[in-house]
């Protein structure tokens, strides 16, 4: 068994742990769990940290449990939240739970010989517990004073902004529900460890305390730091919103671009956190990067490793190819091989126009197309551009005798026009 704690320490993945946690992990194979909140039907890159913790945990010889909160998702975790969250309906939550289960199965091994991972949904045990039973058997063990002392509660009861004051009974009970999850897994799976983000410390210690009071047992908690960006911006957030793990929300190209555009300072931190490269290789990469930062070897390796882990080799290859289209040499064939979402992501922000489908079906002269589309202002400008050999269709230079037709379509609906190196225009068929 590898030293799990040492691995987390040098990677910058350890924030805090209860006394005795490291000794327990050195002593025997431990069952430990992390909870995932099903507020959407995909996890995002903020969820990669707990996923990686479970992967490291399993690689160190321990038994990982991934808990999807089908029940607690109906309540809403107040930790780190400045105001009450909107609650999802049961149908949406169940759909989200199933989607997240499939995602998690890509990362942890459920068929490992000695320590197979386990996936659980806390709705399975909460659905049969009545309110009376829960209040009598669980609520009596934890005092209101104990619950009020938690940071997640105190910050909401005494906020900096008075408009955000208060907490519903629903959210106040969340720590008891999460605490019961730990108790249930302790009793049914001998699960002694809960792991998660540093904002979960209060909920975790409630669970360990509940185990002590109800079962007289010892349980432990370990937290990882919340990932931040050097510039103070929120990690994983872009102008387009979250960077999701599901390709239908964030294409592999955009996912790859997120990592490739990481700052030097963040890349040095993230390559330790988000990859499984060993210490020697990472130190060598950092040294190489510092000698010639303009080559961005650190960002390239980071983007390559994380994209491969989340989207696989084939999608990584496509993302790298797509990344060269704007700035490198490419062909019409390479453009046509892009799926629609990646094509639109690559040329995000490029002006667009439409053209009647019938015109492309019969073929249209390039000079007419340039003006009718609105890309160029006049016939004179179009003819001058063609004479200068500065016009491209789908990244390939064309002359005045070019007839644009259906063979030029990308994804059966787009044509990429270009003048010079930087002026692009997307023409879309008007069905």
RAQUIVEN-V439391 format. One record per residue. RES is the residue in one small letter. PSI is psi in degrees with one decimal (* if undefined). OMEGA is omega in radians with two decimals (none if undefined). Layout:
res->(RES	RES)
psi->(PSI	PSI)
omega->(OMEGA	OMEGA)
//
This chain:
res->(x	x	x	x	x	x	x	x	x	x	x	x	x	x	x	x	x	x	x	x	x	x	x	x	x	x	x	x	x	x	x	x	x	x	x	x	x	x	x	x	x	x	x	x	x	x	x	x	x	x	x	x	x	x	x	x	x	x	x	x	x	x	x	x	x	x	x	x	x	x	x	x	x	x	x	x	x	x	x	x	x	x	x	x	x	x	x	x	x	x	x	x	x	x	x	x	x	x	x	x	x	x	x	x	x	x	x	x	x	x	x	x	x	x	x	x	x	x	x	x	x	x	x	x	x	x	x	x	x	x	x	x	x	x	x	x	x	x	x	x	x	x	x	x	x	x	x	x	x	x	x	x	x	x	x	x	x	x	x	x	x	x	x	x	x	x	x	x	x	x	x	x	x	x	x	x	x	x	x	x	x	x	x	x	x	x	x	x	x	x	x	x	x	x	x	x	x	x	x	x	x	x	x	x	x	x	x	x	x	x	x	x	x	x	x	x	x	x	x	x	x	x	x	x	x	x	x	x	x	x	x	x	x	x	x	x	x	x	x	x	x	x	x	x	x	x	x	x	x	x	x	x	x	x	x	x	x	x	x	x	x	x	x	x	x	x	x	x	x	x	x	x	x	x	x	x	x	x	x	x	x	x	x	x	x	x	x	x	x	x	x	x	x	x	x	x	x	x	x	x	x	x	x	x	x	x	x	x	x	x	x	x	x	x	x	x	x	x	x	x	x	x	x	x	x	x	x	x	x	x	x	x	x	x	x	x	x	x	x	x	x	x	x	x	x	x	x	x	x	x	x	x	x	x	x	x	x	x	x	x	x	x	x	x	x	x	x	x	x	x	x	x	x	x	x	x	x	x	x	x	x	x	x	x	x	x	x	x	x	x	x	x	x	x	x	x	x	x	x	x	x	x	x	x	x	x	x	x	x	x	x	x	x	x	x	x	x	x	x	x	x	x	x	x	x	x	x	x	x	x	x)
psi->(132.7	160.1	99.9	-43.5	-42.5	-39.4	-44.7	-39.4	-51.9	-20.2	-3.9	29.7	10.9	125.4	-51.3	158.4	153.6	147.1	136.3	-8.4	-47.5	-40.8	-42.0	-45.0	-27.4	-27.3	-38.0	172.6	125.6	142.4	126.3	152.0	158.2	139.0	144.6	131.7	118.2	54.3	-10.0	168.2	16.9	146.6	158.8	-176.8	-16.2	-28.0	-11.5	-32.8	-54.4	-33.3	-45.8	-35.0	-44.2	-37.2	-45.1	-40.8	-44.5	-41.2	-26.3	0.7	2.0	171.7	113.3	140.7	124.7	119.9	123.0	125.9	69.1	-31.2	-50.9	-25.2	-22.2	-12.1	-46.1	121.0	122.3	-9.4	125.4	3.2	138.4	-12.7	167.0	137.7	153.3	135.7	140.1	152.3	163.6	-40.7	-44.9	-43.0	-44.0	-37.8	-43.4	-41.5	-46.5	-41.1	-41.0	-35.9	-45.4	-39.1	-45.3	-31.9	-15.7	-18.1	-36.1	149.9	111.9	-0.5	12.5	141.7	-48.4	-27.9	62.3	141.3	156.9	140.4	127.9	157.1	119.1	-10.4	-29.5	-31.6	-24.8	-26.9	-21.4	5.9	127.1	158.5	-42.0	-45.7	-42.0	-45.4	-43.1	-48.4	-25.4	-51.3	-32.8	-16.5	-17.1	124.3	156.6	-38.1	-42.1	-44.2	-36.6	-23.5	-11.3	141.4	-39.3	-29.3	-47.9	-41.1	-28.7	-30.1	-26.2	64.7	163.7	-32.3	119.4	-26.7	-20.3	8.1	149.8	158.6	132.0	160.2	-34.9	-54.0	-31.5	-34.3	-8.9	-44.6	-29.7	-40.5	-46.2	-36.9	-38.0	-34.8	-47.3	-44.2	-45.5	-45.6	-32.5	-44.2	-36.7	-24.7	5.3	39.7	115.9	-5.7	132.6	137.0	157.4	-173.1	158.5	-22.8	-8.4	1.7	-44.1	-43.7	-38.7	-44.9	-28.9	-42.2	-44.8	-38.1	-38.9	-41.3	-40.6	-43.9	-35.1	-45.0	-12.9	20.5	171.1	129.6	161.9	159.5	145.9	131.4	154.0	152.5	151.1	129.0	134.4	167.0	149.8	-31.7	4.1	-8.6	160.9	128.7	136.2	-2.8	135.3	-179.0	-27.4	-1.7	-154.5	150.7	109.1	159.4	-20.6	126.4	-20.9	-18.5	-36.2	112.4	152.4	-33.3	-49.9	-36.6	-48.6	-42.3	-34.5	-45.6	-37.1	-25.7	10.6	143.2	160.8	-44.8	-43.9	-38.3	-38.3	-35.0	-44.4	-31.3	-25.9	-38.1	-44.6	4.9	168.4	14.2	142.4	170.2	-43.3	-45.0	-42.2	-43.2	-38.3	-42.2	-43.1	-43.1	-43.5	-40.4	-39.9	-29.3	-35.8	71.9	-24.1	-18.2	-16.0	41.6	-33.3	-47.1	-39.7	-42.9	-41.9	-50.9	-40.2	-48.2	-45.4	-40.0	-39.8	-43.2	-40.3	-39.5	-6.5	166.8	-43.4	-45.0	-30.8	-46.4	-44.4	-38.8	-40.0	-42.7	-43.6	-31.3	-21.3	-10.1	-44.7	-37.7	-12.2	-177.0	138.3	177.3	164.4	-35.4	-41.2	-38.6	-42.6	-19.2	-10.8	139.3	163.3	-44.8	-41.9	-41.8	-46.7	-33.5	-43.8	-40.7	32.1	134.8	-9.2	134.4	148.6	152.6	173.0	158.7	146.1	137.9	-36.5	-36.6	-42.8	-34.3	-39.7	-17.4	137.3	138.3	142.6	-39.5	-42.0	-39.3	-40.1	-36.7	-43.0	-29.5	-20.1	3.6	-49.0	153.3	-31.7	167.1	-36.9	-43.7	-39.5	-46.7	-39.8	-43.4	-40.4	-38.3	-34.6	-3.2	40.7	7.6	134.5	145.2	120.6	45.1	11.5	130.5	142.1	160.1	176.8	-20.7	5.9	129.4	120.5	126.5	-165.8	-22.1	-15.6	-2.1	137.7	126.3	31.6	13.2	-10.5	150.8	132.2	116.0	149.3	139.4	123.3	-155.0	-27.6	-11.3	108.4	159.1	132.0	125.2	126.0	136.7	133.0	101.1	*)
omega->(3.10	3.11	-3.07	-3.09	3.12	3.11	3.13	-3.08	-3.05	3.09	-3.11	-3.06	3.13	3.11	-3.10	3.04	3.12	3.11	3.10	-3.09	-3.10	3.13	3.12	-3.08	3.09	-3.01	-3.02	3.03	-3.04	2.99	-3.12	-3.09	3.01	3.12	3.11	-3.04	-3.06	-3.14	3.08	-3.12	3.01	2.96	3.09	-2.99	3.00	3.13	-3.12	-3.12	3.08	3.09	-3.14	3.10	3.10	3.13	3.08	-3.13	3.14	3.12	3.12	3.08	-3.13	-3.06	-3.11	3.05	3.06	-3.12	3.04	-2.98	3.10	3.12	-3.11	3.07	3.11	-3.10	-3.13	-3.11	3.13	-3.07	3.10	-3.12	-3.11	3.10	-3.10	3.12	3.01	-3.11	3.13	3.09	-3.02	-3.12	3.13	3.14	-3.14	3.09	3.13	-3.13	-3.13	-3.13	-3.12	3.07	-3.13	3.13	-3.10	-3.12	3.12	-2.97	-3.12	-2.98	-3.13	-3.12	3.13	-3.03	-3.02	-3.07	-3.13	3.10	3.12	3.10	-3.14	3.10	-3.03	3.04	-3.10	3.10	3.13	-3.05	-3.10	-3.12	3.11	3.12	-3.12	-3.14	-3.10	-3.13	-3.11	-2.95	-3.09	-3.06	-3.07	-3.06	-3.09	-3.10	3.07	3.11	-3.14	-3.11	-3.12	-3.08	-3.11	-3.12	-3.10	3.11	-3.09	-3.11	3.14	3.14	3.13	-3.07	3.06	-3.14	-3.09	-3.14	-3.08	-3.09	3.04	3.13	3.14	3.06	3.13	-3.11	3.14	-3.11	-3.02	-3.08	3.08	3.13	3.12	3.08	3.13	3.06	-3.12	3.12	-3.13	-3.13	3.08	-3.09	-3.02	-3.07	-3.04	-3.13	-3.05	-3.03	2.97	-3.13	3.12	-3.14	-3.09	3.11	-3.12	-3.03	-3.13	3.12	-3.11	-3.11	3.03	3.11	3.13	3.12	3.12	3.11	3.13	-3.05	-3.09	-3.02	-3.06	-3.09	3.12	3.10	-2.98	3.13	-3.14	3.14	3.07	-3.11	3.00	-3.05	3.13	3.05	-3.10	-3.10	3.12	3.12	-3.11	3.14	3.06	3.12	3.05	3.10	3.14	-3.13	-3.11	2.94	-3.03	3.08	3.14	-3.08	-3.13	3.10	3.08	-3.10	3.08	3.10	-3.14	3.08	3.12	-3.13	3.11	-3.09	-3.11	-3.13	3.11	3.11	3.13	-3.10	3.13	-3.12	3.14	3.12	-3.04	-3.10	3.07	-3.05	-2.91	3.07	3.08	3.07	-3.10	-3.01	-3.10	-3.14	-3.13	3.13	3.11	3.11	-3.13	3.12	3.13	-3.14	-3.12	3.11	-3.11	-3.06	-3.12	3.08	3.07	-3.11	-3.12	3.12	-3.13	-3.14	3.11	-3.12	-3.13	-3.08	-3.07	3.13	3.10	-3.11	-3.05	-2.99	3.09	-3.07	-3.07	3.12	3.04	3.14	3.13	-3.14	3.12	3.11	-3.14	-3.11	-3.13	-3.01	-3.11	-2.98	-3.12	3.09	3.11	-3.10	3.07	-3.13	3.12	3.10	-3.10	3.12	3.12	2.99	-3.01	-3.09	3.13	3.10	-3.12	3.09	-3.13	-3.07	3.11	3.11	3.11	3.12	-3.12	3.03	-3.13	3.06	-3.13	-3.11	-3.10	-3.10	3.14	3.14	-3.11	-3.14	-3.13	3.14	-3.05	-3.13	3.11	-3.13	-3.11	-3.12	-3.11	3.13	-3.08	-3.13	3.06	-2.94	-3.04	3.09	3.12	3.12	3.13	-3.13	3.13	3.14	3.14	3.13	3.13	-3.10	-3.09	-3.12	3.08	2.98	-3.09	3.07	3.10	-3.10	3.11	3.10	-3.03	-3.11	-3.12	3.02	-3.12	-3.13	-3.03	3.13	-3.13	-3.05	3.01	-3.08	3.08	-3.11	-3.07	2.95	3.14	3.08	-3.10	2.99	-3.08	-3.08	-2.94	-3.07	-3.11	3.09	3.11	3.10	-3.09	3.12	3.06	-3.01	none)
//
